[in-house]
C-alpha cells in the first residue's frame, strides 16, 4: 500500500505542446514509467490539442488536472498500471454499449498504435469531443451510446466511421493510407492535388536541400531535378558577390541582354533572358531575394517545368518557374530555436600550374629572349638571375587569398494558440570570400502571424532584409596569375612597391604594376541594398467547397554602390592630369512594387467525379529608378567620399533610369478527375501590360491529362506506382523596353539646356513597332512515373519539346530611316530533351530505423535554332571574323551554344606551323575565318547527379556527385598561358614543354616565340568537357535531450549537428585554369540547430 | 463577404484598365501626350538642335573634326593612321587605319536621325498644331524652323554623298546619291538624283521662308536676342544663297547673299579679341552646353601638346601667308591661335576662347564670298572679297583682283581656308568647285576626284533602297547613270 502511494505521486516533468489529449496522457504515464489503459471509457476532448508544462509534479495530480471533472475514475494498480474506467456512480441513463476491437492497416495488417477513436452522434456536430486512443497492440475499448458512431482516424490514413448498434467484442477496423495532408503541389498561385495534377514538377523539402548545400539552397536543387542547371561562371568562381545563373531546360531566347548591376538589384525581373521566374510565398520576386533568403526559412521548393504547370504565370513562364515556400508559424506554446552554420572556405588552386622563378627565367633564356651579345639584355637577365639565386620565388597566387570563415545565425521564436500563431525570425550571415576583404553580409528580420477562426484565415508577413557586400581591393585574381615569380613585392622597407618592373625585353616597354600596392590604398568597392516586404493573405470559406482568397504584397527597396579609386591607384599610372587621377563611381536607386491576387476556388465531388475550378485576378505595379554619378580627381585616399571629387564626369549618357510598369492578369483553371485514375486540366491565363502598345489581354493556355494506371484494378499488385502524363501549352516571355512598341519621346539623351529654349529637348526614342507582341513558347511534355517494390524503387522519365516562336529580335533598318534597328517578332528556337530520375530505397529496416537510399538523375537537352533574323545573321558575320576565343554565334540548324572554329590538323613537324583544314577539305597554313565549322556544343550531351544516403536512427550521411558528358570547351589556358603567351608575364608550366623546336619534332604546340605567338582559335584547343565532381559530402547527428543529461541541463530538446563539404574534388578531362577573376573554393560547413525546451 | 467580392470585381472591370495601363517612365513621354502642349512642341524642336551638337555631327565631325581632317587643316594625322592617305581610303576596313568609312556611316546615321525627328515633329504639327499652338507666331516658327532644318541637314548630306562639282556637269546633277526623307517611319526610300535633292531643299526652304516671314525685321546684332542660335529668317536666306551658289544658279545666289548682307543687321568685325569665332558675324549657329569642357580635349595646350588638331608654325605661316605679304591678318594672330614657339605649333582658340558656347553653321563672310563668286561684274566681285580681307586687317594695298573666273576661285580658295579654319566649310568649297590637289599635304595624298564623294554606308546598301534592293511595293528607281560616283 505504501509503495503504491509513492508511485502514484512519482514526480513528473514534461513539456508538450499541441498534442491530442490522449497522446499527452500516454506521455505523462510514460514519463512516470507507467502504462495507461482506457477501459471501456470515452474521454471528452480526447482529440483536443493540449499543451502541458509540468516540473516535478506528482503523477496523480497531473493526470487529475488533465482529465478534469469527467465521469471517470483513475486507478493506480501495481507495476505501474494506470486504468481509467467509467465511474459507475454517474452511469448515464442512456443505453451504452461496450465496444472493443483493434485498428489495423488494411494493406499490411499491422496494428496501428495511437489511433484516435472518437464518438460522434452521426450528425458531425459533436465530432472530436469524446473518445479514446488505441494501445500498443492497436486495441481499444470504449462505451458508446446506442445509435452513436465511432470514427477512427490516424495520420496518413483515411478516416473510417462505423455506426454502433450492438455490443462488439473484437471489431477489426481496417484503414487504408490516404492522401497526406501535404500531398499538394504548390504552384505559388494555387494548391493542387498531387494525384490529379497533370503538370510536370519537382518538389523538394528544405531539409533535404540544406543537406546538399547548407549555404545556397538553389545549388542543391540539381540533385533533385537534372533539368535545373547552374551555369558555372569560370570568371567569377566562388565570388560571394557574383549572382549565379540558372536555367531550366535550355535557352529559350537568343542574344545576351547584359544588365547593369543596378537593374539586377532593383528588381528588373523580366530582363534576364534565360533565368527562370522565382516566386516566393505566392509573389514573383527577383532572384537576389531568393539568394539572400535565410536557408533555414525554406520549407519547400517546387520547380514547375512544363506548360501545364507554369501556364498560370502566362507571359513570364517560358523559362520555368521556381516556387519557394517559407515555413509558417507552428502552433503551440512558445518555442525557441537557434540555427547556426560555420563554413570554412579554402581556395581551390589545383587547376593552376604556374612556373616557379627558376623555371620561368630558364624558359625565357631558352626562348632566346636575351641576346648574349647585347649588354642591356644580359644586365637584365643577370639581375633576374641574381634574384632567383638569392631565393626569390614569389608565389603570387596566394597573395590575395585567405581561408575564409563564414558564419550564419538565425534565431526563431514562435508560439500561439490554435487561433492565433506567430513567429519571429532574426538572421544574420557574415560571408567573407576567399579573396581578402571580399564579403557578402546579410541581416534580416521576419515576422509572421496567422489568425484562424472558423471559416476565416489571415496570414501576415513583414520582413526586412539588408545586404552589404564588398569586393576585394586586391582586384581581379587574373593579375596575380600573370606576375613573374622573380619579382619582389616589397621594397627594402617592407612596403609594397608600386611598379615591379618596366619590361622592355621584347622591344616594347610594358610597365608591370603591383596589384598588392593597390590593396594598401583604401579602395572602396561596396554594394548595399535594403528592402522591406509586407504581405497579407486572406482566406474565407464561403461554403465548404467554395473558398475565396486575397493576397496583397508591398515591397520597398533601396540599393547603392560605391567604387572609389584614389589617385595613387596603379590604373592612373599613365595619367598626367591631376584632376583625372582618382575616380569615384556612385549609384543609388530605389524600387517599389505592389501586387494583389484575388482568387476563387470551387470544388465539387460527385461520387467518383471530382471537379475543381479556380479563377484568379492579378494586378501589379513596379517602379524603380536609379542614378549613376561619376567624378574624377581624388588626390588623397582619405578623401574617400564622392563630394571630394575635383570634377564630375560631364557625359550625360547612362546617367540613370526610371521605370514604371503595370500589368493585369486573369487566370482560369479547370480540372476534372475520375476515381483518382483519370484527370484532365485546362489552364487559361491572360495578361495585359503597360509595356505594350496595345493593352489587350494576350492569352496563354495549356491542357494536360493524367492517368494513374496503378489505381487500375488489373495492375494492382504488380506495381506500386505508374503514372502517365501529357500536356501541351503556350507560355510567353517579355523582354524588351516600352519604347519598342509605343511612340515615345525621351528626354534622357538631350538633358542639356539650349540657348533661347525655355524647355529641355526631347527626341523620338525609336521607331516603334505597334505590332509587337509576346514571344511564345509552345511546350509539349510527356512523362512517366514508375514505382515498384512497395514504392521503394521510383523512376520518372520526362520528354519535352519546347519551340519558342516569334522571338523578339532586333531587325535592321536602312540607316536613312534615322534608326539602325527596330524590334520585331522573328526567329524560332527549339529545346528538346528528356530528364530522368531514379530513387531507390536499397535497404530499410523500420524497427532499427535504418534506411539506405540511392538516387541518380540525368538530363539531355538539344537546343536548335530554327529561324534567325537578319540582324543576328549580321552579328554572326562580325563574330565569325574573330580569331580569338570563339564568340557565341547563331546559325540556323545549330545550337545556341555551338562552337565554330577552324579545324586543325596539328603542328607540321617540318615547318612548325599549324596546319588547318579548309572547308573544302584541302590543307593550308593560313587561318581563314571562312573555314570555321561547327565542332561541338558547349552544352553537355548528358548531365546530372548521383547521390546516396544512409540514415540510422539519429545518424545520417550522404554523398553526392555531379557529372557531365559529351560537351566541348575551348581551353583558354592552353592559348593564353602556353601558346599566345607574352613572356613579360608568368606562364603555365606546360609552356616550356612540348614545343616545336626543329624540323622533325612531333609536338602539339608551335615553336616558342619571345613576343608571343598569335595563335587563332582552332580545334587544337577544343577539348571534351567531361567531368565528375564530388559536390556534396554530408554527415549529421541528432542529439535528443532525453538521452543526454548535459543537454537536459541546458534546457535543450534537440541538438542537430551537420557537417557538409561542397566541391571537395573534381575529375575532369580538361586541364584548364578555373576561376579567372575570382578563384573557386572548397567549403566545409558545420551547421547546428538547437530546439530549446 | 460574398458581396464584397462582387463589389471588388465590379470595381476593377477592364473598362478602366486601359487607362490604368497607360503609364510611362518620367524621362519618357508618349508622343501623343508630348504634343498636347506648346512646350512639348518646343521640346521636340529643341531636341533637334541639341542632337546636332553631338560628336557625329556638328559637335565634331561635320565641323572641326573629320571635315577639316579631310581638308588637311591639321598637321597631325588622325588616330590610328600612319599615312595621310589612309583617311581617304574610305572602303578599307583594315584594323589600325582611321576608319573613315565608319565615321562617315555614323554621320549619315546621325543626320538622318535628326531628319527623322524633324519629320515626326512636322507630322505632329499637322495633326495637333492647329489646336495646340494657338499663338500664330509660335505655330509658324515651329514649322519654319523644322523645314529649314530638314533642308539644311539634307544639304550637308548632299555635299558629302552628292557629286563633285555639281554645277559643272549634267552628269553630276543626275547622279543618284541619297534619299530625301519627309516621313519618319521604317520604309525604304529611293536614292534621288542630286538635282532632285536640290529641288526638294529649295522647296522646303521657300516654305520655311514663307513661315518665318514675320521676322523679316529681325536684327541679329541685337545682343538681347539669341535667334542666331536657331534657324531664323536671315539664316534661311543665307542657306538659300549657299544652296543656289552650290547649284550654280548665280543670280539667285547673289540675290539672297545681298539680301542677307543688307538685312540681317550683322556687320563684319575688325577685331577678334576674346572672340575668335566672331560671334557677331554668326547668322546661324548651334549652342553647345559646356562647349569648353566638351571640346577642350581637342584644342588643349599645355607643357606637352597631345591633341591632333594643331598646326605647325610653318604650316600656319604658309596657310595664312603670314610671312611678308599678309602678316597683319588677325585670323592668324595670337587672338585666334595659341602659338607656342617652344613647341613650334599653333592651336586654334575658336573652341577654347568661346564664351558664347557657339558652333557656327553660317557666318556673314560666306555671304560676301558667295556674292564675290556669283556676281556678274568683276570689280564688284573684288569689292566683296576685299571688304572681308580689309576687315581682317589686310591692307587695301594688297587687295586681290577678280578679273577672271580663275582669279575669283583662286582668291576664294585661299580665303575660305583662312576664314573657316576648324569650321568644316573648306572641304565643301573644294568639292563644290571641283578643285583637286590644292591641299596642304596634297602631293603626298594625290587627292583624286572620287575621294570627294563619300561612299554609301554598307547598311544603306544592304537594307535601303539601292540597286537591286528596292521596295517591294514601289517600282524600281530609274536607271542609275552615275553609279561610278559613289562606288569604290
Interface residues (C-beta under 8 A of the other chain):
Chain A: X540 X542 X548 X576 X598 X600 X617 X619 X621 X625 X650 X657 X658 X659 X660 X661 X662 X663 X664 X688 X689 X690 X695 X697 X738 X739 X742 X743 X744 X745 X746 X747 X748 X749 X750 X752 X753 X754 X755 X756 X757 X758 X759 X760 X761 X762 X763 X764 X765 X767 X812 X813 X814 X815 X816 X817 X818 X819 X820 X822 X870
Chain B: X1 X2 X5 X8 X9 X12 X14 X17 X18 X20 X21 X22 X23 X24 X25 X26 X27 X28 X29 X30 X31 X32 X34 X39 X40 X42 X43 X44 X45 X46 X47 X48 X49 X50 X51 X53 X105 X108 X109 X112 X113 X114 X115 X116 X117 X120 X178 X179 X181 X184 X185 X186 X187 X188 X189 X226 X227 X229 X230 X287 X289 X290 X293 X294 X304 X357 X457 X459 X460 X462 X463 X464 X465
